[in-house]
Amino acid sequence: MSGRDERLAQREALRRAEARLPTERGSTSESALPRYLGAALNPVERPRPHSELGSGMSSGHARRGHRTVAHTADLRVEAWAPSRELCIAEAVLGIVAAFVDTSSARAVSARRRRLDGGSDEDLLVAVLNEVIYLMDSTQEIPVDLDVTPRGDAVDVWFAMTDAGELTQVGAVPKGVSLHELRFGHDRRGWSCSVTLDV
């Protein structure tokens, strides 16, 4: 089956599963999971390694990706994408990939949050803090997500899996550091650098 056929099959599986997929009680909407997260109901397709993508931050193309960067005693992640929302998603995926192997993970639930911040940096921190809160309170980890702009806020759909089913490959983040936080855009697209306490 070709990659395109697999994606179509995944989207169809999502449509069939949307009615059965649990939503969190008290979420701001009981609407169906966005179609973008169809891959989360099947083994997650991870972005190609950084060496295959090239750095969107250093090339002339606003590609989408993330990487971890050496940092003393903490976790530092850089992410880049054509849009603010995709860059936030890449930052989340980069952080998760730094401490668990999600290569064969399947989503078991979806959680929706509306988050806001006074600036782009505040918005990034709000999303990352929500990821850490969800990991601590639900023992679930996002394996995919969809970030949609809503004025100064964003709606985030997290496709979650049970943390106990994943292999830990690094230290679990405990909080987002504001030290050396960077999030912005230029002619090449959006990029961010964020440090997490582990």
C-alpha positions in Angstrom: 0.0 0.0 0.0 1.4 3.4 -0.9 1.9 6.2 1.6 -1.1 8.1 0.0 -3.3 5.0 0.3 -2.3 4.5 3.9 -3.2 8.1 4.8 -6.6 7.7 3.1 -7.2 4.5 5.0 -6.2 6.3 8.2 -8.6 9.1 7.5 -11.4 6.6 6.9 -10.5 4.8 10.1 -10.8 8.1 11.9 -14.2 8.8 10.5 -15.5 5.4 11.7 -13.8 5.9 15.1 -14.9 9.5 15.8 -18.2 8.4 17.2 -16.5 6.0 19.5 -13.5 8.1 20.6 -13.9 9.3 24.2 -13.9 13.0 24.9 -13.0 14.4 28.3 -15.9 15.4 30.4 -15.9 19.2 31.0 -14.1 20.0 27.8 -15.2 23.1 26.0 -16.7 21.1 23.2 -17.9 17.6 22.6 -17.4 17.9 18.9 -15.5 15.3 16.9 -11.7 15.0 16.9 -10.2 17.0 13.9 -9.5 14.9 10.8 -5.8 16.0 11.1 -5.4 13.5 14.0 -6.5 10.5 11.9 -2.9 9.2 12.0 -3.0 9.2 15.8 -5.6 6.3 15.7 -3.0 4.3 13.9 0.7 4.0 14.5 2.0 7.5 14.5 4.1 8.7 11.6 7.0 10.6 13.1 8.8 13.4 11.2 11.9 12.3 9.4 15.1 12.7 11.5 16.5 16.2 11.6 19.4 15.1 9.3 16.9 14.2 6.6 14.8 17.4 7.0 17.5 19.9 7.2 16.9 22.8 9.6 14.1 25.0 8.7 15.8 27.7 10.8 18.9 27.7 8.7 17.6 27.0 5.2 15.5 29.2 3.0 12.5 26.9 3.3 10.0 26.9 6.1 9.9 23.1 6.6 8.4 21.6 9.7 10.6 19.8 12.3 12.2 19.7 15.7 15.4 18.6 17.4 16.9 18.4 20.8 19.9 20.6 21.6 22.6 19.9 24.1 22.0 21.8 27.3 23.4 21.4 30.8 21.1 19.3 33.0 18.0 20.3 31.2 16.1 19.5 28.0 16.3 22.1 25.2 14.2 21.7 22.1 14.1 23.8 18.9 11.2 23.6 16.5 10.3 25.2 13.2 7.3 25.3 10.8 5.6 27.6 8.3 3.0 28.8 10.9 2.8 29.6 14.5 0.4 26.8 15.3 2.5 24.2 13.5 5.6 25.4 15.3 3.8 24.9 18.6 2.8 21.4 17.6 6.4 20.6 16.6 7.7 21.9 19.9 5.3 19.5 21.7 6.3 16.6 19.5 10.0 17.3 20.0 9.6 17.4 23.8 7.7 14.1 23.9 10.2 12.4 21.5 13.0 13.5 23.9 11.8 11.3 26.7 9.5 8.5 25.3 9.5 6.4 22.2 6.1 7.0 20.5 7.0 5.2 17.2 4.3 2.6 17.6 1.9 4.4 19.9 -1.8 4.5 19.4 -4.1 7.2 20.7 -6.6 6.0 23.3 -8.3 9.3 24.1 -8.6 12.9 22.9 -8.5 16.0 25.0 -9.4 19.5 23.9 -8.1 22.7 25.5 -8.5 26.4 24.6 -5.3 28.2 25.7 -4.3 31.8 25.5 -1.3 34.0 26.3 -0.5 37.7 26.2 2.2 37.0 23.5 3.4 34.2 21.2 5.9 33.2 23.9 3.2 33.1 26.5 1.1 31.0 24.3 3.9 28.5 23.6 4.5 28.2 27.4 0.8 27.7 28.1 0.6 24.8 25.6 3.7 23.2 27.0 2.6 23.6 30.6 -0.7 22.0 29.7 1.2 19.0 28.2 3.1 18.6 31.5 -0.1 19.0 33.5 -1.9 16.4 31.4 1.0 13.9 31.8 1.0 14.4 35.6 -2.7 14.3 36.1 -3.9 11.7 33.6 -0.7 9.5 33.2 -1.2 10.0 29.4 1.1 11.5 26.8 0.2 13.3 23.6 1.3 11.3 20.5 -0.2 13.9 18.1 -2.0 17.2 18.3 -3.8 19.8 16.2 -3.4 23.5 17.1 -6.0 25.8 15.6 -6.0 29.6 16.0 -8.9 31.3 17.8 -8.1 35.0 17.9 -5.3 35.5 20.5 -5.9 31.9 21.8 -5.6 28.5 20.3 -7.7 25.3 20.4 -5.5 22.3 20.9 -6.7 18.7 20.4 -4.3 16.3 22.0 -4.4 12.7 20.9 -3.3 10.9 24.0 -1.9 7.5 24.9 -1.2 5.7 28.1 2.2 6.6 29.4 2.7 3.1 30.9 2.6 1.6 27.4 5.6 3.7 26.2 9.3 3.1 26.6 11.1 5.9 28.4 14.2 7.1 26.6 15.1 10.3 28.6 14.3 12.4 31.6 10.6 13.5 32.0 10.2 17.3 31.9 8.9 18.9 35.1 8.4 22.5 34.0 9.0 25.1 31.3 11.8 27.5 31.9 11.5 31.1 30.7 15.2 31.4 30.5 16.4 31.8 26.9 12.9 31.2 25.6 12.5 32.3 22.0 9.5 32.1 19.7 9.0 34.2 16.6 9.0 34.4 12.8 10.9 35.7 9.9 10.7 35.3 6.1 11.6 31.6 6.4 8.7 30.8 8.9 8.3 30.3 12.6 10.8 28.9 15.0 11.2 28.5 18.7 13.8 27.4 21.3 12.6 26.3 24.7 14.2 24.8 27.8 12.5 22.4 30.1 13.5 21.5 33.7 13.9 17.7 34.1 
